[in-house]
Amino acid sequence: MPSALTYPGVYVEEVPSGVRTITGVATSITAFIGRSSRGPVNRAVRVQSFTEYARIFGGLWRDSTMSYAVNHFFQHGGADALIVRVFNGNIATNTATITLPAGAGSLVLEAASPGLWGQALRARVDHLTRNPADTLLFNLTVEELDRVGGSQVVASESFRNVSVSPLSPRFVNTVLNEQSALVRVRASAPQNASPNDPANPALPNVVAAGAANADGAAITDAQLVPTNATAIANREGMYALEAADLFNLLCLPPLTHEADVATATWALAATYCQDRRAMLIVDAPAAWTANAATAISTAQTGVSGLRTTVGNDDARNAAVYFPRLRMADPLSENRLAEFAPCGAVAGIIARTDVQRGIWKAPAGLDASFSGVQGFSYTMTDGQNGLLNPLGLNCLRSFPVTGNLVWGARTLAGADQLASEWKYLPVRRFALFLEESLYRGSQWVVFEPNDEPLWAQIRLNVGAFMQNLFRQGAFQGRSPREAYFVKCDRETTTQNDINLGIVNILVGFAPLKPAEFVVLKIQQMAGQVEV
């Protein structure tokens, strides 16, 4: 009631309805971990187009399998990605520097990230500032050229009236570190002198210098998924995703075009996905199709060995796709080359989520590839029938419908396991429900634990489930057949209340894909009229 009733009349009070809307989380944010030509190292960066990826991480690069995977992701319908760049080498040594003389010392700039790209930077200084009498002020221009030793400017940044004084609001260290996408300050200039004008006015630019092999060595499993306790604590490689709020799919493109990710690394990644309620997309090794005569038997042995290493519990959060894609390589005059399918498959999953919903299997006629000329191995129906029961998702070519994803099982989807998480859409939908309800029930913490709270929980969770039912997310003709929400004295006993626990039980009837369509055709005998 109103806090104070002082005069005769009508008082109006707004009463809370108790409805707290639960919003479904995103379903297809895809994390990629790998090598790139530039960009921040061991930090998850969100990009929403390949153009944005190219601006931050350098675009397609022959030595980066990740760059191709990200390109395939956006080509096939992906819209939201998290990129983690890993680097094999000393970051400081492989970061280009620009030294600008300043009084008795110098102002040393460094490229914003390691890589050969930084050696295409140049800087120049002038003193046409707002206060020419202030010798600590200067103007700084940084330019990126089209290549090392080139002359065409592709990006330029200008910082006017910056100062070498830490007391200035335009302190050069702070300005560059916060505003520049090209450089940072490695060593500060003396506080009593700004950088000098170049001695030769005809050459007003100071060019960056750096190591010859500044792009580092080819990455290894140790950079991709570290096992070192220090690297894990520092959130390197895959563990940089700890700083990301949410991701749904994880792709680990091959280390190089010739070297695949180790089985033990896949196992660690699957465990991490289990912890983060995400799905791991596993690329079948290229070695499985090295010998066409034994490709199927090698794949059978390989997927069984992979599942053994990963473990049945973590296998439910992984899906394996076989074989590799054959596509035109833009960096090799569009000659056909083999690529890991993870990026394209993740894009198809994202596209299916948007068009049909997360409960629809990302396979079949809707799951078509774009720009794929074929696969590294072409299989028959009979060969597909040997791999599908093992939980290996096959990529197939058909005469009219083209190149398709022709499997929707998790790694735990082998028939012999009889797992309830056999199908990919069922597992992904369960993860979606878990994450959505987890985030949507945070308000419950510290609320009075009694029937009014339980009623609110049933109302809010029930409304969320009912909305999904209306979209066709469950089996069943009625809500009673499709789902249930239980939170009462049966789920939460007095002992639970004493311990500060409230138990919410949510059940649902998932939609499962029609893997096998059986047509029964009967010939009718001719009817004789008398």
C-alpha positions, 0 to 999 in steps of 0.5 A: 500500500502507499507509504503514507495515507494522509488525506482523504482521497484516492491513492494509486499504486503500481503493483509488480506483475511478477513477470520477468521475461526470459529471452532466448540467447544467441545460437550461432556465435562461432569462435575461431582460433588460429593464425592470422597476419595481424591483429591482437594476440590471445584476445577474443575479438568479435567480428560480424563480416569478413570485411571487418575480419580483414580490417582487423586481422588482415584478410585472406592469407595463404599461411592462415587456414583460419582466414579461409575458414572465417571467409567460408563461414560468412559466405555460407550465412554466418553473421557473428564470429569471435576471433582469437589470433595465436602467434608462435614466436616472441611477440616483442621481437616480431613487432615492428618499431618506428624510432623518432629522435626527441632531444637526447632520447627518442620516441619509439612507436611499435606496430599495434600487433606483431607481424610483417605488416608492421614494417609497412608503417611509416610516421612523420612529425611536424610542429604546426601546432596550436601553440608553436611556443610550446616545444612539447607539442607536435603533430604525428601522422602514421601511415600504412603502405600497401606492402613493405617498401611500397608507396601507396597509402592504404590507411592513415591516422593523424594525431594533432597537438599531442604532447610528450608531457604526462601531465597533458590531456593530450599525452601521446602515450595515452592518445595512441594507446586509446585511439590508434589502430596502427601503433602503440608507444613502446618507449616514451620520449624525454619529457623536455623535448618533442620529436624532431622534424626529420632532418631531410625535408624531402624524405619526411617519413620514418619507416618502421623496422623489424625482424625478417620472419616477423610473421612467426613460425607455423602454429602448433597445438600448444598455441591453439589449446595450451596445456601449460598452467601458466598459459592457461592462467594467462588466457592464451589460445582457446582460453582467451574465450574465458573473456567472452560472454557467450559462444555457441560453436567452436572451430579449430581450423588445421594448423597448416594446410598440411598439418591437422589438429591432434586428437588430444587437442580435440579432446581438450577442446570438447571438454571446454565446450562441455563447460561452456555449453557450446558445440565443437565442430571437428574437421576429419583429418586429411589423412583419412582420404589420402588413399582412396582405396582405404578411405572408408575403413580409415574413417571408420577406425579414425572416428572410433579412435577419436571418440575413445580419446574424447570420451563418451561424455564430452563426445555429445558436445562435438560433431565430426564432418567428413571429407574435405571441401574442394573449392577455388583458392582466390590466392592461387588464381582460383585453382581448386584446393582442399579446405577444412569444412568447419567454417562452411559447416558453421555458416550453414548451421547459423543459416539454418538457425535463422531460417528454420530454428535451432531445432532443425537439423543443419543437414539435407537439401536446405544445407547446401554449400556455396562455391564448393566444387566437390569433396576430397572423396566422393562416396556412395550410399553404401559407404555413407551407410558404413559411416553414419551409424558411427556418428560421422557426418558425411558431406555428399554430392548429388546430381541435381541438388548439388553438394550438401551436408548429409548428416546430423549426429554428434560424436556420441551418435554411434548407434551402439551407444544409444545416447539420448544426445545422438542428434546434433539439433537435440543437443544444441537445443538442450544447450540453448535451453540451459543457457537461456534459463540460466541467464533468465533466472538470475533474478531468483537468487536471494528471493524469499524461497516459498510458494510465491517465488515458485509460482513466479518461476513457473510463470516465467519459465512456462511462458518461455517454453510456451513461446517455443512450443508455438514456434514448433520447437517441440514434439507434441500436439499440446503444451502438456505433451511438449514440455513441463515446468515443475517448481513446488514442494515436491522439487524443493523440500524443507531441507532444501529451503533450509540449505538455501536451495530452490530446484526447478525441473524442466522437461521437454520433448525434442524434435528429432530429424527424420534420418530414414524415410521408408516408402512402402509401395504396394501394387493393387490387384485389378478390380473386376466388375460384375 
